Amino acid sequence: MDALIIAAGFGSRLRDLSDSKPLTPIAGIPLLELGVRQAKAAGAQKVVVATGHEAERLEAALPGLAVRCGLPVEAARVADWSKPNGWSVMTGAERIAGDFLLMMADHIFSAGILSGLARQGGADRGVTLAIDRRPDNPLVDPDDATWVETGDRGFIRAIGKTIPVYDAVDCGAFLATPELAQAIAAAIAAGKAGSLSDGMQALADVGRAATWDVGNAWWLDVDDPRAHALAEAQAPRELAEVYSAIRDI
C-alpha cells in the first residue's frame, strides 16, 4: 500500500506563520514530515506528495525527507494548483497502483487512526473516510470543517462544508481505491468544480462511500494560527512515538 499526501494548496489561513504550509514546523518537525512518518507507521511503502504552491521549494525538500523517514517520497506536481483539491487526488493517483491512504498535509493524527483506517478496505466500498462523531470536539473549527451525514451501515449520505444535516466531521484521512479518482473525473465531466467532496458525494450516491469512526482518538487540522498553537502544545504528547523516534536518530 502507498500513501498520497495533498500538499498543493496556498494555505492562506496560515500565511502569517509560514509561506509553505506543508513545511510549517510543529514543535520542530514540518507538517509534511509528520504525515510521511505517520503514513509509514501505518504500512505505506511509498509516499506520493501532490505539489503545487511553492512546488520547487517543497520538491527540493523531498529527497532529504525520504532519507530521514526511510521510504521513497516522490512528487506529483498539479498542473493548476488553484483548482479544487480533487485535481490533486487525480494527479497523485496516477503514480499509485491499487488502494492507498489519502491524507491532507495539514492534518495530523494519533497513532491508531491511520493504522486502523488502513485495515478498512472491502469489496463493498470505493473509499473509506475516517470520521469523528463528535461534532462538538473542541479541536474542530466549525467554520472550516467538512461535515458528513451517515446512513445505513455508516455509509455516507452527504458530505460538504454547508450540508444542513450531519452527524460527523471529516477527519481528512481516507483509504481510497482507484474508484475515487474516477469519481472525481466523472463529477468534473458532469460540470462540478472537481473537489474531493464532489468525488466523495458521487461515490456516496451509488452506495460506495464508507466511513470508519475514530472514536475518542486525537486528530487536528492545522489550518490557522489557533490550530497551530494547539498542535505545538499537544502534538509532542499525542504523537509521542513520532517525536521519540526522531529524537533517537
WONORTA-V578938 format. One line per field, one symbol per residue. ss: DSSP state (h for helix, s for strand, l for the rest). phi: phi as a letter, one per 40 degrees, with the letter a starting at -180 (. if undefined). burial: # if it has 9 or more other ideal C-beta (glycine too) atoms within 8 Angstrom, else .. Layout:
ss = ???
phi = ???
burial = ???
//
This chain:
ss = lssssssllllhhhllllllhhhlssllsshhhhhhhhhhhllllsssssslllhhhhhhhhhhhhhhhllssssssllllllllhhhhhhhhllllllsssssllssslhhhhhhhlllllllllssssssllllllllllllllsssslhhhlssssslllllllssssssssslhhhhhhhhhhhhllllllhhhhhhhhhhlllssssslllllssslllhhhhhhhhhhhhhhlhhhhhhhhhl
phi = .bbbbcbcccgccbccbacbdccccbfgbddccdcccccccchccabbbcbacfccccccccdccccccgacbbcbcccbcccdcccccccccccbbgcacbbcccbbbcdccccccccccaccacabbcbbcbdcdccccccbcbcbbbbdfgcccaaicbccbababccgbbbbbdcccccccccccchcchcdcccccccccbgbbcbbccgcccaaccbadccccccdcbcdccbdccccccccc
burial = #########.#..##..#.#####.##.##############.#.########.#.###.##..##..#.#.######..#..##########..#...############.######.#....########..#....##..#######...###.###..#..#.##############.######.....###########...#######..#.######..##.###.##...#..##.##...
//
